[in-house]
Structure formats: structure tokens, C-alpha cells
Amino acid sequence: MKAWLRGTVVGAAAVAALGLVWSGPARAQDEIRIGVIYPLTGAAASTGVELKAAAELAAAITNRELPAPDKLAAAVGMPNLKGAKIKLIFGDHQGNPQVGATEAERLITSEKVVALVGAYFSNVTATASQVAERYGVPFLNADSSSATLTQRNFKWFFRTTPHDDLFVTNFFAFLQDMEKKKGVQLRTLGLFNENTLWGNETTKLEVKLAEEQKFKVAEKIVYPAKATQMTSEVQRLKAANPAVVMQSSYLGDAILSMKTYKELGFSPQMLLANDAGFNDSEFLKTLGKDGEYVFSREVWALDQAERNPLIKRVNEMMKERSGVNFNGNSARAFTGVAVLADAINRAGSTKPEDIRKALQETSLSAEQLILPWKGVKFDAQGQNELGQGIIVQVQGGQYVTVWPFDVATKEVVFPMPAWDKR
Amino acid sequence: MTTIHLPKTVGALALLGFALLLPLVIQDPARQNFLILILMGAQLGVAWNIIGGYAGQVSLGHAVFYGIGAYTSTMLSLKLGLSPWLGMLAGGVVASAFSVAMGWPCFRLKGHYFAMATIAVAEIVQVLVTNSETLEGAVGLSLPMGNTGVAAMVFSTSKLPYYYIILGLLVVTVLASWAIERSHIGYYFRAIKDEPEAARALGVSLTRYKLVAIAVSSFFTAMGGSFYAQKEMFIDPGSVLATGVSIKIALIAILGGVGTLLGPVLGAGILITIEEYSRVLFGSTGSGTDMIIYALMIILVAVYSPAGVMGLLHELRRRIPSLRAKAEVRA
């Protein structure tokens, strides 16, 4: 028994010794260390690697390693810090909230980062940002959409992307804009959402906003996610005859519903989808021409590059460095690092408190960004007030931006033609 | 008897003393956090070992108890302002009750079928909680940051309180496990594991003692879940009810050595170390190297030491005297 216990003691000591070996690397004085936490392994690794590439591009532009359009927020560099260089230290959260918190702690205490960026998954952002809050280090979130994150009254949390509630609010703004532009009435709504948390939350918010803005909910259907047939649901929708169907579906249900609409000859004036299944690359591959004229919300679309030479230029740089175009996620990660770099430069210091103050005073305009936003300006809870989603429409097998009208690249096709007239 | 027990007691006290002093030597918060993760894993492994090791009923659904603990203490704290110290006990009681209700039908299933049933129950609960409005579904629950202190079990930047709380919890769990191991119940458990038919023939009620085992095991697992909620201050089904949590808990005990008192502690030390180091060293490259190394280590242990690291140590101890004897003969 003695040897057995001795074994345990030796084992424990070995583990402890390993803990001691863990040491931070030596660092240069004039670098600004920023921690970046993304899912670099696990189910979302492919997204994480794109986010990482986008963050690195923003850092390279700030560090003047690449020539970039002068107007771009990141292109200002760090003149107030004598041209100090940004160094991004990456942490991998594997899609696990506890790992996210562990990485945040390691980056802050061992790597001595002055600010954190992350973490894509809303639940990982929740735990990682509470670590930053405890240590008093700014946490900039560029890409998590759960509305609750900015309802926590955190002092050190800032979010550049619009959240889920804002996206739904955008739908109603879009409908009102359409009414004005086309001189039509789009006041009757059919709400058609799947029944997991996302669909249920969306339904609740849509009902509330419809009431406030005097829209009439003609039919409200919450269908089981992964449904295998939708005939009765679509018949109910058809009977209610709404002008607009607002739909939240994942890929399988999105495809199934479109097939059922065609089968039953149901075509409302407008089909307005809530991202997800309708924006999946498989959606148009499967449906082909039957996917035409559908509207959906997005955060970014590639046609933005055609509209704006600045976006085109930055997208080319991204393509050159990492072989892929920007998408909604990577464009937001790029913007996150750029916004943080801008704040650090204005702070003229790497003290967390100075950076926090500078973030609070952020005021970037639309022309400085690669996202179709009005700008970046944080409210008291750290939410960017000037962010917005865009509405895309499938036209000729492509998703093209049609709203907000000032960033649109194509004219809206409205109303949706009947199935037998296509 | 005392001559045999004395060095064991001394060893145990030395180990405890070492654990008590360790965070005073290692002051870097990230490393202290790493030690806390090991203790958290160890506590869960020891708790799992009571049902999975001693009683031999492999559960792959322990996340359900972990989640019940985390949700119970968090809800009680958010809605009723109850201190998590009491919430932790409440979570343990709720989890125990749930485990008995779940075990009643499931213990009619043998071997692999029991393991499959536990996976199913855990999945069902995860789906239910994800769709529950009262529990905020997939959005998750956040504990308020402002309320710090011992009563609220929330500490701003110091890691020491968390370290000592989880160390205390681990010691209590190990003591409970030790008491069971030495008592007649422990013998019943092992009889149920090795020869269920013979045990029944001798009058041991299989169902009753399996229920005792899972009730105790789930009680401590739930306390571990409450601790997680207090430490990370945010819970959602994806973090406390996920299948990965169940697998990790079982893996810690299996890797260290099932049915041994401190095997799970050793297992946690090894597993968490591999996990953290491989991620810190290779994770940020985004190439998945850390996952490959992690998997390789587990496969190696499974192939070369199916009885866990504890089994390996026993084997070494058996061989060393014989090696010594051989050397003497040659000399």
C-alpha cells in the first residue's frame, strides 16, 4: 500500500511540476498584444480558421505590412503609439464555454494581452467575457448575435455586430420602406417559424413588433423542426392569404417548405426569410430556379464589393492571403479587430482603462467600414447602435443586396411571381 | 492493523498538505485555474466511480446530474436569492431523487443496455431544457457579476477561494467514496459488479444497492455542477448538459482506473494536463494537432493499460521486487 500511495504522490507532484513549466514567452516592448479567441478546432473549425485569417488581415493592415485604402478604419495604424505593432495571440475555445473562459484567463494573465476579441459562439462569448469583466480588460465581440449578451450591464463588454432582436426589427423597417417605395400595403403577415428556441423567440418578437407597428398577424404557425411534411401548415397559410410570409427555418425545412409552396401553388407577395437555411449554400443548389425571388436577411454579401471599391480592395487582399472571399462572419471579425485598433490608437496607451474609454468614444462612419452599417458607436451597454442587417434577394441564382436601399446593388423584384407564371 | 494503516494515513495527510500549499507556491492565476480544472475533473471522476467503478454500472449520461446541480443552484440563486452553498446541497438532493427515478426502470437493463439508457436520458433532458422557457432554454442563465463574496460564492479575480472550495469538495467526495469502499455496502457493490447472480443468491438486493450507488454518485456530481456555475457564472444546455461532459467524466475515471479510490484523481491529472497543454501548445495553429495528440494518448492508455493508470502502477509495483530479486541472483 505504501508504494501505491507513493505513486499517487509522485503523480501529483509531476502534474504540479508541469504547471510550473508553463511560462509566457519573452516579449518586445513596443508591441500591442491582443488576445483572439475563436473555435479553431472542433465542429466549427472551418469557420474559426476564416475568422482567424480575417483578424490577421486587419492586424496586418494596421501594422502597415500591407498597403490599404486610406479611408479604411484599420489603415490609420498606430501613429499615437509611435507606430507600435499589433500582435494577435490566438486561443482555441473548441466551441466549449469553459475552455473559452480558461483561454481568456490564460491570455490575460500569462500572455498579458491588453484586450480580447471573440468568440463567435454566443455561449462562449458569455463565459469568456465574464473573465475579462473580472480582470477589467476590454472584450470586443464582433460576431455573437444573442441579444442577452449586452443586457448584462458589463462595463468592459463591447459588441459591434447587430443582435438577433435588431435583425427582426430590420424586417419591419424593410417592409415599411417597401410600402413607401412601391406604394403597396404589406400589412398582413403570416408568421411561419420552426419550434426550437430560435424560432420561438423570433415569433414572440415578431408578434410584439407587428402589434406596435400596426401590422396584422393573419396566421401564426410554429412547426416542428425537422418536419417531414408541411402540407397542412402550408394550406393554413394559403387560406390566411397574407401579403408577406416571415419564415425562420433551417436547411431541410426551408427546402421542404419551398417545394410544398410550389406544389400547392402558394405564392405570397413576399417571402421574407430569417437567414439560416435560406442562406445555406445547399439551398439554391437543391432548389435551383425554384429558389428565385426569396428575400432573406444577411450581415454581408459579396456583391457589396461591386458597390464599394474599398470593400472590393479589402476583399481582394483577403482572397490573396487566404484564398477565400469574405463572408458575413469573417467581415465582422475583420471589423472587430479594426474597431479595437482604432480605439487603442485614439487611447494612445495600452492601459485597459484608457482603451475602454476610447472604445466608449468610438465614432466610425460608414465609409471607414467594409460592412453595410451606418457606422460604429457604442451605447451605454456596449452595443453598437449603428449596425444593421441587410436584406438580400435571390436573383438569377445569386444573393444580391436589395435593402437598405442606399447599399443595394440591384432593384427589388416585387411581387413574387406566381409559380405558373415563371 | 495500525502498523499497516499508519503510513497510509501519513501519506494521505502529506498529499492533502501538498494540495493545500500548492496554490501558495503557484501564484499565476492561469496556472491556478489549471489546477482548479484538475480538481473539478477529479471530483467528478471520483463521484462517477461510485456507480461506474465500484458498482460496475457504466453511466454515459452523468451530464444530466451535473446539469441538474448547475441549474438548481443557479435558479435558486436567481429567483429566490438563496446562497449557492445551500443551492449546491439542494442540487444534490434533486439530482439524487432524479437518479433514483431514472434508475428504477433503467437498472432492469444490463451492461451495455444500461449505458445506452443513460445516454438516452441525458439527451432527452438536454432537449427539454433547451426548449424550456422557465430555464431560458438555449439562451442560458447568467449569474450577476456584482454580488461577490463568500456567501455568494463568487470571487472577482482571486482564484484561491475557488481552489479551496473545490479541493474541499473533492476531499469530501473521496471520504464518502472511502467510507463506502470500507463498509459492507462497498462489498455489496463489488459483488454486484463481479457476480450479480451470486450476490442475489446471497440475499443482496441488486436494485436497491444500485439505487444507493447512483443516488450517492449523482449527489456529488450535481455539487460539481453547482461549482461550475459559480465559477463560470454562465450555464446553458450546451455547456452543462452536453454529451461531451458525460464522456469526459467517465473517461477520467476509466483512464485513472475504475474501482480504485484515487484512480480518478490521477486520471483527471493526466487527462486535463494533456487537454490543456496540447491546446495551449498546438490549438492556436488551427490545424487540429491538439485533438490528434489528445486522442493518441487516450488510445495508448486504452491499449497498453486497460485497467487505467492505477493498474499500470500496480503492475510496476509487482514487477519491481521481481526485478530486484533477479538482479540479486545475477550478482
Boltz contact constraints between the chains, C-beta under 6 A:
constraints:
  - contact:
      token1: [A, 1]
      token2: [B, 8]
      max_distance: 6.0
  - contact:
      token1: [A, 2]
      token2: [B, 7]
      max_distance: 6.0
  - contact:
      token1: [A, 3]
      token2: [B, 317]
      max_distance: 6.0
  - contact:
      token1: [A, 5]
      token2: [B, 11]
      max_distance: 6.0
  - contact:
      token1: [A, 7]
      token2: [B, 313]
      max_distance: 6.0
  - contact:
      token1: [A, 8]
      token2: [B, 262]
      max_distance: 6.0
  - contact:
      token1: [A, 9]
      token2: [B, 15]
      max_distance: 6.0
  - contact:
      token1: [A, 11]
      token2: [B, 266]
      max_distance: 6.0
  - contact:
      token1: [A, 15]
      token2: [B, 269]
      max_distance: 6.0
  - contact:
      token1: [A, 15]
      token2: [B, 273]
      max_distance: 6.0
  - contact:
      token1: [A, 16]
      token2: [B, 22]
      max_distance: 6.0
  - contact:
      token1: [A, 18]
      token2: [B, 273]
      max_distance: 6.0
  - contact:
      token1: [A, 19]
      token2: [B, 26]
      max_distance: 6.0
  - contact:
      token1: [A, 19]
      token2: [B, 31]
      max_distance: 6.0
  - contact:
      token1: [A, 19]
      token2: [B, 34]
      max_distance: 6.0
  - contact:
      token1: [A, 22]
      token2: [B, 31]
      max_distance: 6.0
  - contact:
      token1: [A, 40]
      token2: [B, 286]
      max_distance: 6.0
  - contact:
      token1: [A, 41]
      token2: [B, 288]
      max_distance: 6.0
  - contact:
      token1: [A, 41]
      token2: [B, 291]
      max_distance: 6.0
  - contact:
      token1: [A, 49]
      token2: [B, 286]
      max_distance: 6.0
  - contact:
      token1: [A, 52]
      token2: [B, 286]
      max_distance: 6.0
  - contact:
      token1: [A, 90]
      token2: [B, 284]
      max_distance: 6.0
  - contact:
      token1: [A, 92]
      token2: [B, 279]
      max_distance: 6.0
  - contact:
      token1: [A, 92]
      token2: [B, 283]
      max_distance: 6.0
  - contact:
      token1: [A, 92]
      token2: [B, 284]
      max_distance: 6.0
  - contact:
      token1: [A, 97]
      token2: [B, 239]
      max_distance: 6.0
  - contact:
      token1: [A, 98]
      token2: [B, 232]
      max_distance: 6.0
  - contact:
      token1: [A, 101]
      token2: [B, 232]
      max_distance: 6.0
  - contact:
      token1: [A, 105]
      token2: [B, 30]
      max_distance: 6.0
  - contact:
      token1: [A, 105]
      token2: [B, 33]
      max_distance: 6.0
  - contact:
      token1: [A, 106]
      token2: [B, 30]
      max_distance: 6.0
  - contact:
      token1: [A, 109]
      token2: [B, 29]
      max_distance: 6.0
  - contact:
      token1: [A, 109]
      token2: [B, 30]
      max_distance: 6.0
  - contact:
      token1: [A, 110]
      token2: [B, 30]
      max_distance: 6.0
  - contact:
      token1: [A, 123]
      token2: [B, 140]
      max_distance: 6.0
  - contact:
      token1: [A, 123]
      token2: [B, 236]
      max_distance: 6.0
  - contact:
      token1: [A, 123]
      token2: [B, 238]
      max_distance: 6.0
  - contact:
      token1: [A, 126]
      token2: [B, 234]
      max_distance: 6.0
  - contact:
      token1: [A, 127]
      token2: [B, 232]
      max_distance: 6.0
  - contact:
      token1: [A, 127]
      token2: [B, 234]
      max_distance: 6.0
  - contact:
      token1: [A, 130]
      token2: [B, 233]
      max_distance: 6.0
  - contact:
      token1: [A, 133]
      token2: [B, 145]
      max_distance: 6.0
  - contact:
      token1: [A, 134]
      token2: [B, 156]
      max_distance: 6.0
  - contact:
      token1: [A, 134]
      token2: [B, 157]
      max_distance: 6.0
  - contact:
      token1: [A, 135]
      token2: [B, 157]
      max_distance: 6.0
  - contact:
      token1: [A, 148]
      token2: [B, 139]
      max_distance: 6.0
  - contact:
      token1: [A, 152]
      token2: [B, 142]
      max_distance: 6.0
  - contact:
      token1: [A, 197]
      token2: [B, 137]
      max_distance: 6.0
  - contact:
      token1: [A, 197]
      token2: [B, 138]
      max_distance: 6.0
